Amino acid sequence: MKLKGSYAIVGNQLGGFPYLSTFGSAAYGNIPGLAPNLVGNAALQWERSKKLDVGIELGLFNNRFNFVADWFLNDIDQLVFGVPTPNSAGIPGNSISQNVGTARNNGLEFVLSGDIIRGKNFTWGFNANFTTLKNNITSLYSVGGVPVTTIPGTYNRIEAGQSLNYIWGWQYAGVNTQTGNPMYLKANGTLVQRNAATGQYFTANDKNDGNMTTANPLTDADRVNLGNSLPTYFGAVTNNFRYKNVNIICYKIKIYDH
């Protein structure tokens, strides 16, 4: 049996060149030229992770079977997000990368491995791992001393108190039995159906109401949290069959859930 623990502060590599302003080809009318395609931030720094891990390792029957269990905590600050800018500013993508947030990841990791059969010519080995993960954005940034709690996106959203990039959309309510149109719930509980031919939304009294006379569009205010984009747990089971040092079968089953 072995008890273990570790603590470290590490940074991460930023993809691309978000700290540099870059240019690309662009047309001015029918004349070719150059235009900014990214506004950089010279003050940008690495995200910083404070990682704590404690666990135990067990070796059984002369290490024929091994078990590892870990608890981990990862506090992250200086998170790099694209902070929205006004459309009138003319910033490409209407955002600038800044160190503006903090987050926390924590969970458990388990690994069980060993040889079920350990013969002279034939070996059946396996490895099973399982990890739980809880992610939480703990803070974002402030404007004029007022905390900003949300960075909206097209299909995902970053919000303080929620998991990173949770799925943001309209609550699906099934299919209209009369028209076959998809149905959704608005924020006030109103049931609407989407006319598949025109893309318009109409109020429906119930899932059997095929009448499409009262327009009732879906808006961003009707969107809700539809679930995490990050898995809450994941794992895999791998089996390896070996005959005279030659792998004859190896297969893996993966599991995960959001």
C-alpha positions in Angstrom: 0.0 0.0 0.0 1.2 3.5 -0.9 -0.2 6.8 0.2 0.5 9.7 -2.2 -0.1 13.4 -2.6 1.0 16.3 -4.8 0.5 20.0 -5.2 1.6 22.2 -8.1 0.9 25.5 -9.8 1.1 25.2 -13.6 0.2 27.2 -16.6 -1.4 26.1 -19.9 -0.5 26.7 -23.5 -2.7 29.2 -25.3 -3.9 28.1 -28.7 -3.1 30.4 -31.7 -1.8 33.9 -31.0 -4.5 35.6 -28.9 -1.9 38.1 -27.5 -1.0 39.4 -31.0 -3.0 41.6 -33.4 -3.0 39.9 -36.7 -4.0 40.9 -40.3 -5.4 39.0 -43.2 -6.4 39.6 -46.8 -9.6 41.5 -47.3 -11.4 43.3 -50.1 -12.2 47.1 -50.1 -15.0 47.2 -52.7 -13.3 45.4 -55.6 -9.8 46.3 -54.5 -7.7 43.7 -52.6 -6.1 44.7 -49.4 -5.4 43.9 -45.7 -7.6 44.2 -42.6 -7.4 43.2 -39.0 -8.7 39.7 -38.3 -7.7 39.5 -34.6 -7.2 42.2 -32.0 -4.7 41.0 -29.6 -4.0 41.6 -25.9 -0.4 42.2 -25.0 -1.2 41.8 -21.3 -2.6 38.3 -21.7 -1.1 35.7 -19.4 -1.3 31.9 -19.1 -4.3 30.5 -17.2 -3.0 29.3 -13.8 -4.0 26.0 -12.3 -3.5 25.2 -8.6 -3.6 21.4 -8.6 -4.0 19.2 -5.5 -4.1 15.4 -5.6 -4.2 12.9 -2.8 -4.7 9.1 -3.2 -3.8 5.6 -2.5 -2.2 2.7 -4.5 -2.7 -0.9 -3.6 -0.9 -4.0 -5.0 -2.5 -7.4 -4.3 -1.2 -10.9 -4.7 2.4 -9.9 -5.7 1.0 -7.0 -7.8 -1.1 -9.3 -9.9 -3.9 -6.9 -9.3 -3.5 -3.1 -8.7 -5.9 -0.5 -7.5 -5.5 3.3 -7.5 -7.9 5.8 -6.1 -7.4 9.6 -6.2 -9.2 12.7 -5.2 -8.3 15.9 -7.1 -8.9 19.6 -6.8 -8.0 22.1 -9.5 -8.5 25.8 -8.8 -8.0 27.9 -12.0 -7.6 31.6 -12.2 -6.8 34.0 -15.0 -9.1 32.1 -17.3 -8.9 33.3 -20.9 -12.3 34.1 -22.4 -13.3 36.2 -25.4 -14.8 39.2 -23.7 -17.6 40.7 -25.8 -17.1 44.2 -27.3 -19.8 46.5 -28.8 -20.5 45.9 -32.5 -19.8 49.6 -33.1 -16.1 49.1 -32.1 -15.4 47.2 -35.3 -13.5 44.4 -33.4 -13.2 41.2 -35.5 -15.5 38.6 -33.9 -16.7 41.3 -31.5 -14.5 40.0 -28.7 -11.0 40.3 -27.2 -9.2 37.6 -25.3 -8.7 38.5 -21.6 -7.8 36.9 -18.3 -11.2 37.4 -16.7 -12.4 34.3 -14.8 -11.9 31.7 -12.2 -13.1 28.1 -12.1 -12.9 24.9 -10.0 -12.7 21.3 -11.1 -12.8 18.4 -8.6 -13.6 14.8 -8.6 -12.5 11.2 -8.0 -10.4 8.8 -10.2 -10.4 5.0 -9.8 -8.2 2.5 -11.7 -8.3 -1.3 -11.3 -6.0 -3.5 -13.4 -4.5 -6.9 -13.4 -4.3 -10.4 -14.9 -7.4 -12.5 -14.6 -5.5 -15.4 -16.1 -1.8 -15.6 -16.0 -0.7 -18.8 -17.7 2.5 -20.0 -19.3 1.2 -19.3 -22.8 -2.1 -17.4 -22.3 -2.8 -14.2 -20.4 -6.1 -12.4 -19.9 -5.4 -8.8 -18.7 -7.8 -6.1 -18.0 -7.9 -2.4 -17.1 -10.9 -0.5 -15.8 -11.0 3.2 -15.0 -13.7 5.6 -13.8 -13.6 9.3 -13.2 -16.1 11.8 -11.8 -15.8 15.5 -12.7 -17.5 18.5 -11.3 -16.8 21.8 -13.1 -17.9 25.2 -11.9 -17.2 28.7 -13.1 -16.8 30.6 -9.9 -16.4 34.2 -11.3 -16.1 36.2 -14.5 -15.2 39.9 -14.8 -16.6 43.3 -13.8 -17.5 46.4 -15.8 -17.4 49.7 -13.9 -17.4 47.7 -10.6 -20.5 45.7 -11.6 -19.9 41.9 -11.8 -20.7 40.3 -15.2 -22.0 36.8 -14.6 -22.7 35.6 -18.2 -20.8 35.4 -21.5 -23.5 34.4 -24.1 -22.8 32.3 -27.1 -24.7 30.8 -30.0 -25.3 27.3 -28.6 -23.2 27.4 -25.4 -23.0 29.8 -22.5 -20.4 30.7 -19.9 -22.1 31.6 -16.6 -20.8 32.0 -13.1 -22.1 29.2 -10.9 -22.5 26.8 -13.9 -20.4 24.3 -15.7 -18.2 25.7 -18.5 -20.0 26.1 -21.9 -23.2 24.5 -20.8 -25.7 23.8 -23.6 -28.0 26.8 -24.0 -31.2 26.3 -26.1 -34.9 25.9 -26.3 -36.7 23.2 -24.3 -37.9 20.6 -26.8 -41.5 19.4 -26.1 -42.0 16.6 -28.6 -43.9 16.4 -31.9 -47.3 17.8 -32.8 -49.5 14.8 -33.6 -51.5 16.7 -36.2 -48.8 18.3 -38.2 -45.6 16.5 -37.4 -44.0 19.8 -36.4 -41.5 20.0 -33.6 -42.7 21.7 -30.4 -41.0 23.8 -27.8 -41.7 25.5 -24.5 -41.3 29.2 -24.0 -40.1 30.7 -20.7 -43.6 31.5 -19.7 -44.7 27.9 -20.2 -46.4 28.6 -23.6 -46.3 25.7 -26.0 -45.3 26.6 -29.6 -44.8 24.6 -32.7 -42.4 25.3 -35.6 -43.7 25.4 -39.1 -41.2 23.2 -40.8 -41.9 24.8 -44.2 -41.5 28.4 -43.2 -39.5 28.3 -40.0 -42.1 30.4 -38.1 -43.4 29.6 -34.6 -47.0 29.5 -33.6 -48.9 29.1 -30.3 -50.4 25.6 -29.7 -52.9 24.8 -26.9 -51.6 21.2 -26.7 -49.6 18.6 -28.7 -52.8 17.8 -30.7 -53.4 21.4 -31.8 -52.6 21.7 -35.5 -53.9 25.3 -35.8 -51.1 27.8 -36.8 -52.7 31.2 -36.7 -51.1 33.0 -33.8 -47.4 33.8 -34.3 -45.3 33.4 -31.2 -41.6 33.5 -32.0 -38.9 31.9 -29.8 -36.3 34.4 -28.5 -33.1 34.2 -26.5 -35.2 35.0 -23.4 -36.8 31.6 -23.9 -33.5 29.6 -23.8 -32.6 27.5 -20.8 -29.8 25.4 -19.6 -30.2 22.0 -21.4 -27.2 20.3 -19.7 -23.5 20.2 -19.4 -21.1 20.1 -22.3 -18.5 18.5 -20.0 -19.1 14.9 -18.8 -20.0 14.4 -15.2 -18.4 11.0 -15.3 -16.5 8.9 -17.8 -14.5 5.7 -17.9 -13.5 2.6 -19.9 -12.9 -1.1 -19.6 -10.2 -2.7 -21.6 -9.5 -6.4 -22.0 -6.3 -7.8 -23.6 -5.9 -11.4 -24.5 -2.3 -12.5 -25.2 -1.0 -15.8 -26.5 2.8 -16.4 -26.4 3.5 -12.6 -26.3 1.2 -12.0 -29.3 -2.0 -9.9 -28.7 -4.9 -11.9 -30.2 -7.8 -9.7 -29.0 -7.9 -6.3 -27.5 -11.1 -4.3 -27.0 -12.3 -1.3 -25.0 -15.7 -0.2 -23.8 -16.1 3.5 -23.0 -18.8 5.1 -20.8 -19.6 8.7 -20.1 -22.6 10.9 -19.2 -23.3 14.6 -19.1 
